[in-house]
């Protein structure tokens, strides 16, 4: 028996402002729009974070 959800739509990738962890041992990052602080700390290792732009999948509202 086979289940099909039909053809999948290609995911649009867009340039997005993100916060990226400054620790070399951590790969943590978050979308800027998901941050509640003006200058957040990394939720994984508690290091400082810096702004950068990444090309990532667009989130539908």
C-alpha positions as CSV (number, residue, x, y, z in Angstrom):
1,X,0.0,0.0,0.0
2,X,1.4,3.4,-0.9
3,X,0.5,6.8,0.5
4,X,1.1,9.9,-1.5
5,X,0.7,13.5,-0.4
6,X,1.0,14.7,-3.9
7,X,3.9,16.7,-5.4
8,X,5.8,18.8,-2.9
9,X,6.1,22.5,-3.6
10,X,9.7,23.7,-3.8
11,X,10.7,25.6,-0.8
12,X,11.6,29.3,-1.5
13,X,14.9,30.4,0.1
14,X,15.4,34.0,1.0
15,X,18.0,36.2,2.6
16,X,17.1,36.5,6.3
17,X,18.5,38.4,9.2
18,X,19.7,36.0,11.9
19,X,21.6,36.0,15.2
20,X,24.6,33.7,15.1
21,X,26.5,32.4,18.1
22,X,30.1,33.8,18.3
23,X,31.5,30.6,20.0
24,X,33.6,28.5,17.7
25,X,32.3,25.3,19.4
26,X,28.6,26.1,18.9
27,X,26.6,26.3,15.7
28,X,23.6,28.0,17.3
29,X,21.5,30.6,15.5
30,X,18.0,32.0,15.4
31,X,16.0,34.2,13.1
32,X,16.1,37.8,14.2
33,X,12.3,38.0,14.1
34,X,12.2,35.2,16.7
35,X,14.4,37.0,19.2
36,X,12.7,38.8,22.2
37,X,15.9,40.6,23.2
38,X,17.8,43.5,21.6
39,X,21.1,41.5,21.9
40,X,20.3,37.9,22.7
41,X,22.7,35.3,24.2
42,X,22.9,31.9,22.6
43,X,20.2,29.6,24.0
44,X,22.5,26.6,23.6
45,X,25.7,27.7,25.2
46,X,25.0,31.2,26.6
47,X,27.7,32.9,24.5
48,X,27.1,36.3,22.8
49,X,25.5,36.4,19.4
50,X,26.1,38.6,16.3
51,X,23.9,39.6,13.5
52,X,24.4,38.1,10.0
53,X,22.4,37.4,6.9
54,X,21.7,33.8,5.8
55,X,19.9,32.3,2.9
56,X,17.4,30.0,4.5
57,X,13.9,28.6,3.7
58,X,11.2,31.2,3.9
59,X,8.6,30.8,6.7
60,X,5.0,31.2,5.6
61,X,2.8,33.4,7.8
